[in-house]
Amino acid sequence: FLKRSIAAILNFNLFGYPLVGPDICGFDGNVTEELCQRWHQVGAFYPFSRNHNANNTYDQDPTQFSVAMLESSRSALQTRYKLLPYLYTLFHRAHLHGDAVIKPLFVEFPSDVMTYTIDEQFLWGEGLLISPALHEGQTSVDTYFPDAQWYDYYDGSLVSTVASMKTLPSPLDTVNLHVRGGYILPYQHPALTTTLSRLNKFGLIVPLDGSKQAAGSLYWDDGEAIDSVVSGAYLQTQFECSGGHVTGHVTHDGLEGVHTPLLGTVEVYGVETTPHTVTVNNHTTLYNYNSFTKVLTVENLSVALSEDFNISWS
């Protein structure tokens, strides 16, 4: 059922029902620790993510198992909550345009016949590839990368630039995640509740494509009202990266009486050479560059996302 769950959520998203997700660790019957551990790693990326089971079965929340299982489940769920701004933006697009939140690979790469039968990997929107371990005792995953720039989500290193199948390690405490060059992912570090998370600064993952460009967007409202789109009470910002510039342009600013969202960190994947200077709105700032992973990180910022901005390096 763990493997089948992926095909199920993909089908529902293609049918136009994006908010779906089976019960993590299964509903009926008793689950093993390994199965429940792997299921939490997949379930953290279901659009609707919930651990739930029947009354006559063993408890299966992570605290019922080993510390290692608890920690890996927490890590996967914290990744989900970190990427909630990206997921929330995907749901906004689904609401307005009928887009799928979760996609099979062939939707993004329709001319690649290798993607047609893949049902053990899936995408969040266009930009995040999830390649989980789904079988008992599995320690590696055969991961297909369509023709694009693909970066390791965790450290930003470049993994693939052409269509290829790679066998990747998949230890019990990790789910394989990759970001696609050209698609900017907004994020926010999680707190104990989403109410508290919303007070934290935002970040941007900016993975460059083969042309050294990327784009993305953020939809943000008060997190409470059900008519924010109709009433216009929301913020929408478009992000672009080109020619050594990451820019933000506000396309709708109707957010009032809400904590001002601030951009605190920008991580640019695929920067080939060490920058000499980084500026934020024409003011020089400190930065970090990893020459091994080719990641440029600019942090400790306080840039209002309700205003246009320009971060550049040269």
N, C-alpha and C positions, 0 to 999 in steps of 0.2 A: 504493500500500500504506500510506502514511502516513495518509491519510484513512480508509481501511478499518480501520486498527488501532483507531480509536476505537469504531466499531460493534462490533468483535470483543470488546474488553474490557468494553463495556457489556453485551453479550449474556451473556458468561460470568458477570458479576456477578449478572445477573438469574437465571441458572441455578443460582446458589449456589456458584460457584467464584471467590472474590474475588482470590486471589493469582495474577494473570495479567499478562502483558505481552509483546508481540512484541519481536523483536530491534531495538533502536534503530539506525537507519540501514539496516536491512534485512540479511538474511542472505546472499542470493546476488546476484551482480552488483555493479558498482561504483557508488558514490554520489557525487553532486556535493557541493561544500562547502555550498551553500545548503540543499539537501535535508537534509543531515546536521545542519546548524545548527538548522533548524526542528524536525527529528525529536528532537533532544536537548531542545528546549524542551517538546515534548509528552511525550516519554518520561520526563522528570523526574517526571511525575505519573501514570505507569503504576503500578499497585499493585506489580508486579514490574518493576524498572527495570534494564535491562542492555543495553550495547552489545556486539554479538556478530555475527561473520560467518564465511563459509566460508574455507578455506585458500587457494583459488585466486583470491581477490579482493584489492583494495588494502586496506591498513590504513585503518581509519576511526575510530579514537579521536580525540578533539578535538586532540591534540597533532600530528596529521598535517596540520592545516590552518592557517589564518592565526591571528594573535594575537587578532583580533576574534572569530573563531569560538570560539576557546578560552575567551575571557573570557565570552561570552554563555552558553556551555554550562556553565561553572563557576557562573555566577550562577543559572541555572535549577536546577542540582543542589543548590546551597547553599540555595535556597528549599525544596526538598524536605526536605533534612536539618534545616533550621530547624523545619519543620512536622512532623517525625517524631512528637512526642508526640501531636499531633492524629491523624495517620495510625495510630499504634499503638493509640490509643483506638478508632478506627473498626474496626480488626481485632479488637479485644476484643469489640466488639458483634457483629461478624460471627460470631465463634466461639460466642458465647452464644446469639444470637437469629437468626442467619441473615441479618442485615442486609447490604445491598450496601455495599461500600466506595466504589465509584465508581457514580454513578447518572446515567441520562439525565434531562433536565429534567422530563419528564412524570411521573416517579415522585413528585417533590415538588410538582408543579403539575398534577394530573390533570385539572382542569376547564379548563385553558388549552389550547385546541386548537392554538395556535401552537407548542406544545412538541412535538407528536406526531411531527413529521418532522425535528426538529433532531438531526443526527448529527455536527456539527462543534464542539459544545460539550459539556461534561460537568461534573458536580459531584463533589467529594470530600465524601462525607456530605451533610449539609444545608447546610453553611456556606461552601464555597469553590467558586467558579465559574471554570472554565478555558476560555478562548476563544482557541485558538491560530490562527496563520496556517498553512495547509496546502497552499498552491498556489504554484508558481514565480513569482517576481517580485512576490508580494503585499506591499503596504505598508499595507493597512488591513484590518480585520475587521468584517463586519456581525455585531454582537453583539445577541442577544435577551436582554432582561432581563424575567423574569416579574414579576408584581405583588408587589413587596416593596421594602424599602430595600436598595440595593446600594452598597457603598463600594469605592473603589479600594484594592486591597490594599497598594500601595506607599506611599501618602501619607495614606490614611484619608478622603479627600474623598468627599462624597456624589455619586454618579453618576446614580442613577435611583431614583424612588419609585413609579412606576406601570409597568405592562406596556408595553414599548416596544422598538423596534429602533433601535440606534444604530450608526453607523459610527465605529470607533475606530482611531486610528493604530496600526500594528503594525510598528515598525522591526525590523530584523534582530536587534537585541540584546535584544529584550523579548518576553515572552509576557504577554498580558492576563490578569490575575487580579483577581477581585472577591470581597468577602466579603459575606455576606447578613446583614442586620440581624436580631438576635434570637438569633444562634448564636455562642457564645464559642469561640475557637480557642486552645488552649494551644500554646506553642512553646518552643524552647530553641536558643540560638545554637550553630551547628555548630562543631566543631573538626576536627582532622585525621582522627580516628576517632570512631565512636560511643561507644567506651569513654571517651574524653576528653570528648565532648559531654555525657555523662551527669553530669559533674562541674559543668557550667555551670548558672547559675540559669535558672529558667523565666520565661516571660513570658505574658501573656494579651492577646489582641486581643478587645476587647469592642465589637462593632458594635451599636448600639442600633436596635431596630425602631421602627415608628411610634408605639408606646406607651411608648417609652423604656425598654424592657426587653430582657434577653438572658439566655441560660442555656447551660450546657455542662458538660463533665466531663473528668476526666483519669483514665486507668488507667495505673498504673506498677508494674513489678516489677523484678527484678534484671537483666533482659535476658539471662539465661543459662538458667535452669531451664525445662523444658518442661511442668511440672505446677503452675505458679504458681496457676492458677485453682482447681484441685482441692485443693491444699494450703492455699490461702488466703494465700499469701505475696505479697501485693500491696497497693498503696495505691490507693484510689479516692476522689476528691474531686469533689463537685458544686459548680459555680459558678453564681451568680445575680447579676443586676444589675437593680435596680428602685429608683425613688425616690432616685437619687443615691447608691446603695450597691452596691458589688461585694463579695459575700460568698463565702467558701469553707466548705463543710461536709464533713467527712470522714465517708464512709459505710462505709468498710472500711479498717482499719489493721492489716495483717499483714506489713508490710515491715520486716524486721529484718536487721541486719548489712550494710546498704547505705547509701551516702552519702545523708544527709538531703536530699531535694529542697527547694530554696528558691525562692520567688517573688521575682524581682528587678525586674520591670517590668510595669506595667499600662497599656495604651493603650485609651482609651475613644473610640470614633468616634461622632460625632453629638451632642456636648455643645454646646448652642446658645449658652450664655452663659458668660462668664468666671467661673470659681469664685472665691470669696473665701477659702475655707479648704478644705484637704484633710487628712484624718486617716487614719492607719493604726492600727487597734486603739485608737482614741481618743487617739492621739498626733499632733500636728500635724506635717506633713512638707512638704518642698519639692515643687513640681510645675511642669510647663510646659503652657501652653495656647496652641494655634495658632488664632487667631481667623479665619483664612482657611479652613483645612480643618476646623475645629470638632473638633479632636482634643485630648483631655486625656491627658497622659503623666505617670505617676508612676513614677520609677525609683530606682535605688540602694537598693532594698529588700532585706531578708533575712528574709522571712516564711516560716516552715516550712509546707509544704503538708501536713504530717502533723497540723496543728492547724487549728481553725476560725479564720477571720479576717474582718475587716470593714474595707473601704476606702471612705471616704465623702467627698463634696464638697458644698458648699453655697454 
